[in-house]
Amino acid sequence: MPNNMAGNSHFCEQDLSAEFLAHYQQQTVLGVDTETMGLIPVRDRLCLVQISDAAGQTTLVKILPGQTQAPHLQTLLETPDILKIFHYARFDLATLRYHLNIQVQPIFCTKIASKIARTYSPKHGLKEVVQELVGVELDKQSQSSDWGRPDALRPEQLAYAANDVIYLPQVAEQLTAMLQREGRWQLTQQCFQCVPTIVSLDLLNYQGIFEH
């Protein structure tokens, strides 16, 4: 059963509730993120999946140890007419595919978009991009913390997890406008289409195959 959190945030265990699935299926764009025990999907387990709509309604889904399916999440993230927005989609797609067999489509990666649009800046982390484009300073202190703890996540972890997705739709809108203005939108879309293939290579531990 979903549990209410502060504001427009909610918490579910193992999967989205049918109620939240129905709500998010009415949206055209969603912000999505994951929290894991580390940065290697085949070693480090998936602990949390965060979803937010453009209005800021956010749901955090706790993934249990050994869990291999989340049918409602899979239905939502594989829906072809809802754009899923990530920051560094390469990692999140690999994690969702390896642990829950979810093939996310279609995608928008704000990190890729930032690197192609914001060539005036060397900083493309979520904190810097949100600060510039939305005017909000994110608190990243809980980024490196124990997301697999068996008891309840700390309030600061829940707030961090929600903030990592709530601004993604706004960021994507701003970056899209910049890319279209600078004539780089088509190239960016082509890069997005490459991400699932790169994820397949990552999960098979291929490295440097595009290098000389």
N, C-alpha and C positions, 0 to 999 in steps of 0.2 A: 504494500500500500504506500502511496506517496505521502511524504511528510512535508508540511509547510516549513519554509525557512523565512528569513527576513525578506521583506519587500516582495518582488516578483520572482523569487527563487524557490525551487522545490527540490526535494530529495527522494530518489527511488532506489530500491535495491534490486539488483540483477537485470532489470529491464525497465524501459518506459512503461508507465501504466497505459491502458487502453485510452483513457481520457486524454493524456498528454499526446499520445500518438495521433489521435484524431485532431487535436489542436494544431500540432506542427504540420500535419499533412495539408492544412489549409494555407500554409505559407508558401512564398515563392523563393525566399532565401533564409538560410539558417547559419548561425555561427556554430562551429563545432571544435572541440579540443579534447585531448586526453591527458590523463596523469598516470604515470607508470613508476615502477620501482627503479628504473634506469633507462638508458638510451639504446639498449640493444634488444629489439623485440623478441628474438628467439631465446634470450636469457631472462629478460626482465618482464614481469607480468604486468598486465593492464589492470589498473585499480579504479579508474574513474573516467566516465565519458560525460562531457558537458555540452549542452545544446541551448542556444538562445535564439529567439526570433528577433525581428527588427524592432519590435516594441520593447524588448528587454525582458520578456518572460523567459526565465532560465530554469532548466532542469538538470540536476546532477545525478548521474546513475552510477551507483557503486557496483563494481564487478567483483565477484567473489573469487577466491583462489580456486583454480581448476575449472572455472566456468568457461564453456566453449560456445555457448549460444546466447543470443539475446534477440529473439524473433521480432519484437516491435522495433528495436533499434535498427535491425537489419532492413526491415521493410522501409523505414523512414530514410535511412542513409543510402539506400539503393533506388529510391524513387527518382525517375529520370527528369521530372519537371520541377524539382526543387534544387536550387543551387546551394551546395554546401561550402561554406567559407572556412578556411583554416589559415593559421599562420605556421608556415613550414609543413605543408600538407604531406610531404614525402615521409616524414616520420609517423604522423598520425595514421595515414593510410596503411603503412606497413604494420603498425600495431593492431589496428582494427581487423586487417585481413588475417594476420597470423593468429590472433587470439580468439576472434569471434567469427572468422570466415565471412566478413563483410566486405563487399567490393563497392566502395563508395563511388558514386557518380551523380551528376557532374560536379566538378570542383572549381573553386577559386582559391588560389594561394596568395595571401597578402604579402608574404615574404618575397616570392617571385615577382609579384606586381610592383612591390616597392623597389626592388633592385633594378627593374627595367624603367620605372617611372622616375624615381628619385635619384638620378645619377649625380645630382649635386651633393649627395650625402653618402658617407661610408657606413652609416648606422642604419641597420634595417631590422633590429630587434623589435618585438611587439611594443615594448615600453616606449622606444623612441618614435615609432610610427604613430602610436596612439597619441602621444604627447603633441606631435606636430599637427596631425590631421584632425584630431577630435578635441584637443586642448585639455586632456585629462592625464594626470600623472599616476601611473599604475604602481601599486606597492608589490614588489616582486620578492619580498623577504621569505615567503613560504614556498618559493619555487622548488628549492632543494629541501624537501622534507619527506617524512615517512608517510606516503600515500597508502601503504598497505596495512596500516595499523588496524588491529581487529576491533578495537572499540571505536567510538564515534570520532570522526575527524574534528579537529579543533576549529573554532569559529573563524580564525584567521585563514585556515586552509580553505574552508568553504567560500569565504569572501574572495580569496585569491582565484579559486577555480571559476567562480562566476564571472569575475572581472576579465578573465582571459578570453571569454567568448562574447560578452555583452556588447563590446564595441566593434566586433568584426564586421557586421553589416555596414556600419557607418564608414569604417576604414575602406572597405571594398568599394563603396560608392564613390568616395573621394579619389581613390586610386584609379578607378575606371575612367572618371572624368579627365584626370591628368593624362592617362594613356591615350585616350581618344584625341585629346587636344594635341598631343605630341606625335600622333601618327604611329603609336607603338601598340595599339590594342590588338591587332591581328597577330602580331608576333607573340604577345603575352598569352593569348588563347592557345596558340600552338604549343607553347611551353606547358600550359596546364594539361593538354592532351597527352604529353609525354610522361607525366608523373606516374601513372599506373605501371608503365613499362619499367621505369627506373626503380619503382618499388619491387617489382618482380626480380630484377637484378640484385637489389639489396638483400632480399630474403634468401637468395641463392648464394650470397656472399661473393658476387662478382664485383671486382674493383678495377677502375681505370680502363675500361674497355674502349672508351672513346679517345684515349691518349695514344700518342704515336708509339 
